[in-house]
Amino acid sequence: MEPLQHRIDTLSSWLKSAGNESVITQFERLQQELNKVVGYEVDGTPITTAKLLVDIATAEQQISEGNYISHDDLKKESENW
């Protein structure tokens, strides 16, 4: 995958040259959707759609790498609390 900055620069150039109002409007709607608050952390910090998507991707990566604890193992561990 390309470095993030290169991808940002490419997208920025593409948007500048698009010259199409509907494309720009769609990107603005996407930005609004990604910034929408969909929940709150325990401490009251808002959770946006973008943060939720990042958290889901992180969790999926951890699962695919085997970085999780099974329900049975958690029950066993909690007996020592």
C-alpha positions in Angstrom: 0.0 0.0 0.0 1.2 3.5 -0.8 2.3 5.8 2.0 -0.5 7.7 3.6 0.7 11.1 2.6 1.0 10.1 -1.0 -2.6 8.8 -1.0 -3.7 12.1 0.6 -1.9 14.1 -2.0 -3.4 12.0 -4.8 -6.9 12.4 -3.5 -6.4 16.1 -3.0 -5.2 16.5 -6.6 -8.1 14.5 -7.9 -10.7 16.5 -5.9 -9.1 19.8 -7.2 -9.3 18.7 -10.8 -12.7 17.0 -10.5 -14.6 20.2 -11.0 -17.8 18.4 -10.4 -20.1 19.9 -7.7 -21.9 16.6 -7.0 -18.6 14.8 -6.3 -17.5 17.5 -3.8 -21.0 17.3 -2.2 -20.7 13.6 -1.8 -17.3 13.9 -0.1 -18.8 16.6 2.2 -21.6 14.3 3.1 -19.1 11.5 3.8 -17.1 13.8 6.1 -20.3 14.7 8.0 -21.2 11.0 8.4 -17.8 10.1 9.6 -17.9 13.0 12.2 -21.4 12.0 13.4 -21.5 11.0 17.1 -22.8 7.5 17.4 -22.1 6.9 21.1 -20.1 7.8 24.1 -17.2 6.4 26.1 -17.7 5.7 29.8 -16.1 9.0 30.6 -18.5 10.9 28.3 -16.1 11.3 25.4 -18.0 11.1 22.1 -17.5 8.2 19.7 -17.7 9.2 16.1 -18.5 6.9 13.1 -14.8 7.3 12.0 -13.5 6.2 15.5 -15.9 3.3 15.6 -14.8 2.1 12.2 -11.1 2.3 13.3 -11.9 0.4 16.5 -13.7 -2.3 14.5 -10.8 -2.7 12.1 -8.4 -2.9 15.0 -10.5 -5.5 16.7 -10.7 -7.5 13.5 -7.0 -7.4 13.1 -6.4 -8.6 16.6 -8.8 -11.5 16.1 -7.1 -12.5 12.9 -3.8 -12.4 14.6 -5.2 -14.6 17.5 -4.9 -11.8 20.1 -8.0 -12.5 22.1 -9.2 -14.5 25.1 -11.9 -17.1 24.8 -15.1 -16.9 26.9 -14.1 -20.1 28.8 -10.6 -18.7 29.5 -12.0 -15.4 30.7 -14.4 -17.3 33.1 -11.4 -19.3 34.5 -9.3 -16.1 34.9 -12.2 -14.2 36.6 -12.4 -16.9 39.3 -9.0 -15.5 40.6 -10.2 -11.9 40.9 
